[in-house]
């Protein structure tokens, strides 16, 4: 938690290829992500006073990515 607050960002991972409603590109702006996971990450980051930063990851590899930091 201290590392997140010190860096000013909450880095979170999801599999965008899995599609909605969890995380997917906005239809009229493919550079903007929307969906449940995006909203959840933004709410948690706001509560912590930091910015949310998305990192794409394959679903089955996300636990390994988290373990590596």
N, CA, C and O of each residue as an XYZ file, in Angstrom:
276
protein
N       0.822     -1.187      0.000
C       0.000      0.000      0.000
C       0.871      1.258      0.000
O       0.578      2.226     -0.702
N       1.927      1.232      0.782
C       2.821      2.397      0.816
C       3.491      2.608     -0.544
O       3.678      3.747     -0.974
N       3.850      1.522     -1.214
C       4.467      1.633     -2.535
C       3.501      2.276     -3.531
O       3.904      3.092     -4.360
N       2.224      1.903     -3.443
C       1.205      2.480     -4.325
C       1.073      3.975     -4.053
O       1.084      4.788     -4.977
N       0.948      4.323     -2.790
C       0.790      5.738     -2.436
C       2.025      6.551     -2.809
O       1.908      7.683     -3.279
N       3.200      5.978     -2.602
C       4.435      6.689     -2.926
C       4.580      6.902     -4.432
O       5.044      7.955     -4.868
N       4.184      5.902     -5.228
C       4.310      6.011     -6.689
C       3.222      6.901     -7.284
O       3.380      7.434     -8.383
N       2.116      7.059     -6.553
C       1.022      7.886     -7.054
C       0.129      7.171     -8.042
O      -0.708      7.795     -8.696
N       0.305      5.839     -8.156
C      -0.542      5.105     -9.098
C      -0.827      3.693     -8.602
O      -0.003      3.052     -7.949
N      -2.018      3.243     -8.937
C      -2.452      1.885     -8.655
C      -2.414      1.133     -9.984
O      -3.289      1.308    -10.831
N      -1.410      0.309    -10.154
C      -1.289     -0.460    -11.388
C      -2.147     -1.712    -11.228
O      -1.984     -2.472    -10.273
N      -3.057     -1.915    -12.169
C      -3.948     -3.066    -12.104
C      -3.952     -3.786    -13.441
O      -3.785     -3.174    -14.495
N      -4.143     -5.083    -13.380
C      -4.099     -5.891    -14.594
C      -5.405     -6.599    -14.854
O      -6.122     -6.980    -13.929
N      -5.704     -6.771    -16.125
C      -6.890     -7.502    -16.563
C      -6.633     -7.975    -17.992
O      -5.661     -7.580    -18.636
N      -7.523     -8.821    -18.459
C      -7.410     -9.326    -19.827
C      -8.443     -8.630    -20.694
O      -9.606     -9.032    -20.734
N      -8.016     -7.591    -21.384
C      -8.902     -6.812    -22.246
C      -9.479     -7.667    -23.366
O     -10.567     -7.375    -23.862
N      -8.779     -8.705    -23.768
C      -9.251     -9.559    -24.849
C     -10.485    -10.353    -24.435
O     -11.206    -10.875    -25.285
N     -10.726    -10.445    -23.126
C     -11.902    -11.144    -22.635
C     -13.192    -10.383    -22.910
O     -14.269    -10.977    -22.967
N     -13.082     -9.069    -23.080
C     -14.239     -8.253    -23.440
C     -15.093     -7.835    -22.265
O     -14.767     -8.080    -21.103
N     -16.211     -7.188    -22.612
C     -17.122     -6.652    -21.615
C     -17.851     -7.744    -20.858
O     -17.891     -8.888    -21.309
N     -18.421     -7.411    -19.728
C     -18.546     -6.046    -19.208
C     -17.388     -5.635    -18.317
O     -17.455     -4.593    -17.665
N     -16.336     -6.423    -18.276
C     -15.266     -6.173    -17.318
C     -14.284     -5.105    -17.774
O     -14.049     -4.142    -17.045
N     -13.707     -5.248    -18.955
C     -12.808     -4.223    -19.499
C     -12.775     -4.363    -21.020
O     -12.481     -5.433    -21.554
N     -13.080     -3.266    -21.700
C     -13.048     -3.263    -23.152
C     -12.906     -1.831    -23.645
O     -13.132     -0.878    -22.900
N     -12.528     -1.695    -24.908
C     -12.314     -0.368    -25.486
C     -13.656      0.301    -25.783
O     -14.614     -0.346    -26.205
N     -13.694      1.592    -25.556
C     -14.874      2.386    -25.871
C     -15.080      2.374    -27.383
O     -14.121      2.522    -28.141
N     -16.307      2.202    -27.818
C     -16.599      2.042    -29.241
C     -16.127      3.222    -30.086
O     -15.556      3.018    -31.158
N     -16.352      4.445    -29.625
C     -15.979      5.625    -30.408
C     -14.576      6.150    -30.085
O     -14.126      7.122    -30.692
N     -13.883      5.512    -29.131
C     -12.517      5.907    -28.771
C     -11.758      4.675    -28.276
O     -11.750      4.394    -27.078
N     -11.120      3.938    -29.192
C     -10.464      2.685    -28.815
C      -9.297      2.846    -27.833
O      -8.804      1.848    -27.307
N      -8.852      4.065    -27.581
C      -7.784      4.304    -26.612
C      -8.305      4.466    -25.188
O      -7.522      4.561    -24.243
N      -9.624      4.497    -25.037
C     -10.246      4.657    -23.729
C     -10.907      3.348    -23.325
O     -11.712      2.793    -24.072
N     -10.563      2.860    -22.142
C     -11.148      1.625    -21.640
C     -12.347      1.927    -20.756
O     -12.365      2.918    -20.025
N     -13.355      1.053    -20.833
C     -14.536      1.160    -19.993
C     -14.896     -0.239    -19.488
O     -14.352     -1.239    -19.957
N     -15.800     -0.294    -18.546
C     -16.268     -1.568    -18.030
C     -16.154     -1.629    -16.514
O     -15.586     -0.742    -15.877
N     -16.709     -2.700    -15.954
C     -16.767     -2.872    -14.503
C     -15.398     -2.777    -13.837
O     -15.245     -2.065    -12.844
N     -14.406     -3.484    -14.368
C     -13.079     -3.487    -13.740
C     -12.426     -2.117    -13.804
O     -11.719     -1.723    -12.876
N     -12.655     -1.389    -14.886
C     -12.107     -0.034    -15.027
C     -12.713      0.869    -13.956
O     -12.000      1.612    -13.282
N     -14.032      0.797    -13.807
C     -14.714      1.621    -12.805
C     -14.253      1.270    -11.396
O     -14.032      2.152    -10.567
N     -14.111     -0.019    -11.136
C     -13.672     -0.467     -9.811
C     -12.249      0.024     -9.507
O     -11.990      0.536     -8.418
N     -11.337     -0.130    -10.460
C      -9.955      0.324    -10.267
C      -9.914      1.838    -10.054
O      -9.163      2.324     -9.208
N     -10.712      2.582    -10.813
C     -10.753      4.040    -10.650
C     -11.266      4.434     -9.269
O     -10.740      5.361     -8.653
N     -12.289      3.735     -8.781
C     -12.837      4.036     -7.451
C     -11.825      3.742     -6.344
O     -11.665      4.533     -5.415
N     -11.147      2.603     -6.450
C     -10.145      2.250     -5.435
C      -8.989      3.248     -5.464
O      -8.529      3.709     -4.419
N      -8.528      3.575     -6.667
C      -7.428      4.534     -6.794
C      -7.821      5.894     -6.223
O      -7.028      6.524     -5.523
N      -9.026      6.347     -6.512
C      -9.486      7.636     -5.990
C      -9.531      7.616     -4.462
O      -9.148      8.589     -3.813
N      -9.994      6.524     -3.899
C     -10.054      6.398     -2.436
C      -8.655      6.467     -1.818
O      -8.478      6.985     -0.716
N      -7.664      5.936     -2.546
C      -6.273      5.964     -2.075
C      -5.573      7.280     -2.401
O      -4.475      7.539     -1.908
N      -6.206      8.112     -3.231
C      -5.603      9.384     -3.627
C      -4.539      9.235     -4.697
O      -3.600     10.029     -4.754
N      -4.678      8.215     -5.553
C      -3.718      7.971     -6.640
C      -4.476      7.791     -7.953
O      -5.707      7.814     -7.972
N      -3.745      7.614     -9.041
C      -4.332      7.360    -10.356
C      -4.295      5.862    -10.641
O      -3.380      5.162    -10.206
N      -5.291      5.379    -11.371
C      -5.319      3.978    -11.788
C      -4.599      3.853    -13.133
O      -4.787      4.678    -14.028
N      -3.779      2.817    -13.262
C      -3.047      2.568    -14.512
C      -3.252      1.105    -14.926
O      -2.885      0.186    -14.194
N      -3.837      0.907    -16.095
C      -4.146     -0.427    -16.607
C      -2.936     -1.070    -17.276
O      -2.181     -0.414    -17.994
N      -2.771     -2.362    -17.027
C      -1.760     -3.176    -17.718
C      -2.455     -4.421    -18.249
O      -3.076     -5.168    -17.493
N      -2.345     -4.637    -19.549
C      -2.924     -5.816    -20.183
C      -2.162     -7.067    -19.776
O      -0.934     -7.065    -19.688
N      -2.907     -8.129    -19.529
C      -2.288     -9.405    -19.222
C      -3.219    -10.544    -19.590
O      -4.437    -10.414    -19.472
N      -2.664    -11.645    -20.029
C      -3.488    -12.811    -20.316
C      -4.050    -13.348    -19.014
O      -3.331    -13.442    -18.020
N      -5.313    -13.697    -19.008
C      -6.013    -14.094    -17.800
C      -5.251    -15.149    -17.006
O      -5.056    -14.994    -15.800
N      -4.819    -16.215    -17.667
C      -4.174    -17.312    -16.954
C      -2.784    -16.950    -16.425
O      -2.239    -17.670    -15.588
N      -2.212    -15.856    -16.896
C      -0.879    -15.449    -16.438
C      -0.904    -14.315    -15.414
O       0.142    -13.958    -14.873
N      -2.070    -13.748    -15.139
C      -2.150    -12.611    -14.215
C      -1.604    -12.928    -12.817
O      -0.905    -12.087    -12.252
N      -1.887    -14.091    -12.235
C      -1.295    -14.368    -10.906
C       0.238    -14.362    -10.925
O       0.861    -13.870     -9.984
N       0.847    -14.897    -11.976
C       2.313    -14.890    -12.089
C       2.856    -13.472    -12.235
O       3.886    -13.128    -11.654
N       2.160    -12.660    -13.009
C       2.559    -11.258    -13.194
C       2.504    -10.518    -11.853
O       3.403     -9.741    -11.531
N       1.453    -10.761    -11.081
C       1.335    -10.130     -9.757
C       2.463    -10.560     -8.835
O       3.019     -9.743     -8.101
N       2.804    -11.851     -8.874
C       3.899    -12.347     -8.038
C       5.233    -11.671     -8.364
O       6.075    -11.491     -7.484
N       5.420    -11.299     -9.636
C       6.667    -10.659    -10.056
C       6.664     -9.159     -9.812
O       7.671     -8.487    -10.032
N       5.531     -8.635     -9.357
C       5.442     -7.210     -9.056
C       5.110     -6.382    -10.258
O       5.002     -5.160    -10.156
